[in-house]
Amino acid sequence: MVRFIHTADWQLGLKLRYLQPARLRQKLRVRASITEFEQRLKIVYEISDATSGRRLTRAHTVQVAVRAATGEMLFQTPAALREKIAAAAAAPH
């Protein structure tokens, strides 16, 4: 499933694939990773059972910055966000 959501500053695409259902009171692990950030922001998500590690859901979002006043799509992620992501990636974990 792909959906597009339009906000004042970002255009967002979403792809979501349900592999298995999550159950009430089931402990889940959610992992999100930024895989692209120069021209657009792509975040990959994985939801799995915390005990078995079995994957339940995969998804990703693609976000593109737009000029708030005009809605014009910008083909580069704003510099302030690119710099913060690069600094976080370079920091020791």
Buried (B, 14 or more C-beta within 10 A) or exposed (E): EEEEEEEEEBBBBBBEEEEEEBEEEEEEEEEEEEEBBEEBBBBBBBBBBEEEEEBBBBBBBBBBBBEEEEEEEBEEBEEEEBEEBEEEEEEEE
